[in-house]
Amino acid sequence: MSRRVVRQSKFRHVFGQPVKADQMYEDIRVSKVTWDSSFCAVNPKFVAIIVESGGGGAFMVLPLAKTGRVDKNHPLVTGHTAPVLDIDWCPHNDNVIASASEDTTVMVWQIPDYVPMRNITEPIVTLEGHSKRVGIITWHPTARNVLLSAGGDNLLILWNVGTGEMLLTLDDMHGDLIYNVGWNRTGSLLVTTCKDKHVRIIDPRKQQVVAEKVKPHEGARPVRAIFMADGKIFSTGFSKMSERQLALWDLKNFEEPIALQEMDTSNGVLLPFYDPDSSIVYLCGKGDSSIRYFEITAEAPYVHYLSTYSSKEPQRGMGFMPKRGLDVSKCEIARFFKLHERKCEPIVMTVPRKSDLFQDDLYPDTPGPEPALEAAEWLAGKDAAPILVSLRDGYTPVKNRELKVTRKNILDNKPPVGPCRSHSTCDANFSRPSLEDLLEEIRSLRHAVQAQEKRISDLENKLCKFTNGTA
């Protein structure tokens, strides 16, 4: 008589649980834009949510601890002239976030550690190069200040945010709208999915497609694809019968998937979120009310269904916390920020353990906030794995680090043309010190304004405590 052997896995009993009502973020008007991005970005300091906004696009940034009802006059990040479609926190600076918009621009913002008094309207840098709306942005995982954007003009552009210039433009690769873009672990390759039903593996520095798969999923609806830590590709899509599918591909043989599973007949696009430390993929469908999760292993059948977190309310979007923002004392291995119509609800994924000690097997060293490369090194062909940090004593976010943008002056490389016409335009000794003095004065004024805003904010908080009778 044969007995069925249950597969051994430390993640078999992972369960999801929403936080209590007072730990949610209430009264947020989440964006209603019809675009398949997650609408939410999270890091160990802040949660950012794309919101409804009259007269342009905006998103809201809340400190993680500022739970409860959000003041209707809470300052927004406003600067785009059309709806914001995607946002992404810089992995190497927790105070820097990029936003992409229908207005064809990408903007990079510095978020202060304190809550500002009024809307943030001035980005550190505006990146202009697309001719149609920009729907996707993603930071390079290991190189400092390298940002990728993909637009409705079927272009991929790589930017050096530190100088505000284009590094690379990848055109003539995609014949239609780009659905999603993902980096591999070292940032040497990209995976893209496109409306022309191709999945492409691209070497951005050589500007060439190194592998390609036509129709990874037979259905007509959008496909998503991400890199696994070992270089395999995980994709989600639809069958001919409109059933949702997931597949795992090995680049050594890109013709057939090494694993293919059909799930259900819902029509929401499945957004995959991947944790390389535990090798778990979480699938969240827009309009779904559940999160399914699967463990990926090196042996057949490769993809193992673990469980499903279910709730009553459908999700409008989803944020995924990096590993360094989790509570290791509670064996938390993932935290999602589920967007409803008017609120954001954190959902905690936990491995049940009896011991209160640090669990080494759940928390291997994870990518930290330090970049492994400079932008110029990466562009020159150098690759490096992420610099890892231990979570044994928890992770404390570093204080506000200012992103400095140094623009190259194109006039420095050009000799003056023609004779000198006037003293005012040619006397460099006169103009340069005065310009530097002005810039220094502007910097000092900016610091003074920020200090005053912080002081006013602190005083208001104290006043609130007095009026509430808590002081």
Disulfide bonds with the S-S distance in Angstrom:
Cys420-Cys426 2.39
